[in-house]
Amino acid sequence: MKVAVFNTHKFEKEYLIKANANKHDLKLLDSYLTLDTTVLAEDCEGICIFTQDNGSAPVLDKLHEMGIKYIALRSAGYNNVDIAHAKSLGIRIVRVPDYSPNAIAEFTVAIILALNRKLIRSHYRIMEMNFSLDGLVGFDMHGKTVGIIGTGKIGRIVAKILHGFGCHILAYDAMKDQNLVKECKATYTDLDTLCSQSDIISLHVPLMEQTHYLINEAQIAKMKKGVMLINTGRGGLVNTQDVINGLKSQQIGYYGMDVYEEEEGLFFEDHSEDILQDDMIARLMTLRNVMITSHQAFLTNTALGNIAQTTVENLECLEQGLPCKNEVL
């Protein structure tokens, strides 16, 4: 099958080529999928896209006109694709639901520790020959209450790691994981209670209509003053301006973000020679109690290998007209 692979990054190319092993004719493209770049998929049966590609209805219509039958996502989330419209056009969509929940969970905990113990600030001080400890006081993780919003594969692992630190786990999810209750003594509760009682809050739910701006001004007001808020899920789970206001008022004491609601065209790219146009992220970058990473949580060799392997297997199923366990239905 000839497949146009949009938004291909240098860090993933070798994994895709190795997993493919010449099974498919992969057209590796640097360009994002947009209405204007659909022409790059000319003569292809399918396309392969990542989190920042545009899968809106107008783009899907254009792809359908070009004869595109399949869309393979190199991600678990699919909020960037109009699934209902794709189905109406007869376009089959597959994804990579599980590539390495450990990678994201471990990165989440790394952000928590780095923010708490002010590791980034400490490192830069040492590089400037400043060995002072003033302003670097953190807190013991042991005994703190951590609220896990979303206890799927990633949230469950985060809870288990933090339970090992001696943290008390509060959980919020429509589906209660009884193993988590047993193994980590987690307590499932409502969102308001979790916000009001947690010292640290970590987001691990998918982005959908019900979870868009789940964290907003009203929820922030219910949180403990000085709370640590971590988002390694999806940028749209939080209202960024409300978070900035919470940081300015010191209602939020620490903020760790690996995702951003306006990350398209910003994250994954080198803008070191550009004038930053995004005022919200520019403001966040000035705050010492904020840690920003560029959608990096998934980035391990294990995850990249699994993403590439599952993507190729998904394409094989589609090419052969077989049912696919990873199809978005």
N, C-alpha and C positions, 0 to 999 in steps of 0.2 A: 504494500500500500504506500502511496506517496503522501507524506504528511508534512505540512508546514508547521514547524515548531517556533512559535512566536516567543519573544522576550527571553531568548536563550542567554544565560549568563556564563561567563568564563568559568566560574566555579563548578558548573554542572555539566559542561560539555563532555568531558572525558567519561563521566559516568553514563551519560546517555549513549554515547558511541559504543562503549563497552557492552552495555546491556542489550543494545540493539543487535550487535553482531551481524550487521548487514541484512537483517530480517525485513526491514522496511526501508524505503527511500525517504530518509529524514532530511528535510530542507531546514537547516538551522539558521534562524533569523535573529538579529539583534533587536529588531523593531518590536514595539508593543503592538498588540492587535487593536486597531481603531477602525473607524469607517473608511478612512483613507488608505490604510495599509492592507485591507482585505485583498487587494489585487495581488499581493505577494503569495497568496494561496491558489493562484491560478493553476489549473490542471491537477490539483490535489483532491483526494477523496476525503481527507480529514485534516484537522488542525489540532495542535497541542498548545495549551496556554497555561499561564501562571496567574498568581493572585491579582496582579495589577492590570491584566488585560481586560478589554472592554467586550463583554458578552451581552450587550443590550439588544433590544428588539431590532433596531435599525441595522446593527451590525450582523445579526443573525439572518435578517432578510437578505442582505447582500450576499452572505456566505451561501445561503440556500440557492439563490439565483446562479451562483457559480458552480453548484453541484456538490457542495460540501455536505457529507452525510454524517460525519462523526466529529465530536469534540472530546479530546482527552485532556483532563485537567491534571496538572502536576502538583496538586494540592488536595487537602482534605475539604476545605471550604469551597463553596460554589456560589457565594453571594454576589459575585461579579457577573453572573450569567442569568439571563431571564429564562429560567428552566421551563416555565409553562409555555412560553412562546416557542422555545426550541422543540418541545414535544409536539406543538401544533404544526410545526414544519416537518416533523418526522426525523429530526436530527437526534441521534443517540449521543448521550453524554456519560462519560465515565470519569472516575476520580481516583485519588490515592487516599483512602480513608485512614490508613495506619502505616506511617513510615518510621517513626521513632518517637513515641510519646515521652520516652526517657529524655531525649535531647531537649525538648521544650521544658519539661518539668525541672530538669537539672539547671537549665539556664534561668528559669524563674527564681529558683532558690539562690543562684549566684547573684542575681540583681538584688534580692533582699539583703544578702550579706554585704554586698558592696555598698549599698546605700546606708545600711545600719552602721557599719564600721568605717565609713567614709574612705574607702580604699583608693578611689580615684584621686580625691583631693590629697591624700597622703602621698601617693606616688608622685604627683606633680611637685609637691613640696620638696621631696627628696631630690628630684631632678634639679631643683634650684638651690640645693644645699641647705634647705630649711628643715631642720630635724625637730622642730617644736611639735609638741603634742596638743597644744591649745586648739580647741575647736574640733577635736577629733573624737570626742566621747560618744560611744554608742550605748547599746543596751544588751543585756543577756536575752537571747532567744528563749531560753528555758523558762517555762511558765507563762509565756505570752499566748494570747488567744489569736488564732489565725482563722479568718473566714475564707472558705473556698467556695466561690460561686461557679458551679458547674463541676460535678464529680464524675465526669467521663474518664477516658483513659489517661488524659494528662492531669486533670485535677486530682484524680485518685493517687497518682504517683507523688504529686506535690504534697498532698496530705500525709502520705506515708513517710516521706523524707522529713517533713517538719515535725511529725509525731516523734521521730527519732531524736530530734533536738529537744524534746520535752515540751513541745507546744500543745495547747488545748485546741482541738479542731472543731470549728463550727462549719456546717455545710448547708448549701442551698441548691437544690436541684429537684425537678419534677419527679425524677426517678431516684429513689433512695437505694444506695448501695449498702446492703446489710453487712457485707464483708468489711467495708470501711468502718462501719459502726463497731464491729467486733474487734478488728485488728488495731484500729487507731482510736477507739473510744470516741469516734466522731458523733456529734450531735446535730441532727438535721433540724433546721429552724426556718422561719420566714426571713425574707430579705431585710426587713426593718430591724429585726432583732440581731441578725448577723452584723449589719452596719453599726448598730449602736454598741455592740459588745466586743468587736474585734479590734485588736491592736494593729493587725496587718490584714489587708483584704487583697485577694488575688483572683483575677478573672479568667475563667476557662470555659466559657459557653460560646456556641457558634453565633455569628451575627445573622439575625433575622428580624422580621418586623417587631416581634415581641421583645427582643433584647436590644434593639437600637436605642442608644442613650440610656441604657439601664442605669448607668451612674450619671446622675444629673444633680442640679442644685439642691433639689429636695432630699435626695439620698445622702448627699455630702453633708447636709445640715444635720442629719441623724447620726453621723459617724462620731467616734471619739475624737476630741481635739488632738491633733498631732498624729493622726492615723497614717500608716504607710499603705499606699495604694499601688498595686502592680497590675499592669495589663500586658500580657503576652498572648492574648486571644485575637481580637480584631479591633481596629482603631475605632470603629463606630459604636463600640460598646460604651464608650464614655463621651460625654459632651466636653470637648477639650477646653472651651472657654470657661465652663463652670469649674473645671479642675484648676485652671489658672487662677480663677477668683478664690477658690478654696486654698490654694497655695499662698496667695497674697495675704489672705486673712489668717493664715496659719492653722486653719481648720485641718488641712492636709499637711502633714509634717514631712512626708517623703513621697515622691512619685517616680515609679519606674515604668518606662514605656518602651516596648519593642515594636509596637504597632501604632499607627497614627491614622486618623480618619481622612487626612488629606495627603497620604503618603504617595499616591500615584504621581509618577514623574519626579519624585524627590528621593525616596528610598531606592536602594540598589544602584544609584548613579553617583558619579563624581561631580560635585558642584563647587569644588574648591576654588575655581576661577570665576564663579558667578556671584552676582549680588542676590542674596536670599530674598525671595519675594513673599514668603509665607510669614506673616507677622506673629501668628500664634506659636509656631515652633521656634521662631526667633526669640520670643519672650521666654519660653521654656528653657532655652539654651543659656539664659542668663542666670538661672536659679541654681544654687549650689546643692540644693536638696532634691534635684531632679536628675535622673539618669536616663539617657536616650540611647537606644541601639536601633539599628536600621533593619528591622525584621530579620534578626539574626538567630533567633532561638532554635530554629530547626537545623542550623548549619553544622552538621557533623558528617563525617564520611559514611557512617552507618545510614543516616537518614537519606543522604544523596543517592547512595547505592540502592536503597529500598525504593525511593521515588522513581528512579530510572527503570528498575526491574519491573515494578508494578505497572508503570506506564506502558512499557513494551508488551507485557502480558495482556493488558487491557486492549491494546491495538490489535493483537493477534485474535482475540475473541471477536472483536468487531469485524475484522477482515473476513473471518470464517463464518460470520453470521450466527455466532453462538451466544447463548445467554452469558452475561458477565456479572459476577457477584459484586463488582464495584460500580455498577451502572446506577446513575441517579434516576430514580423512578418517580 
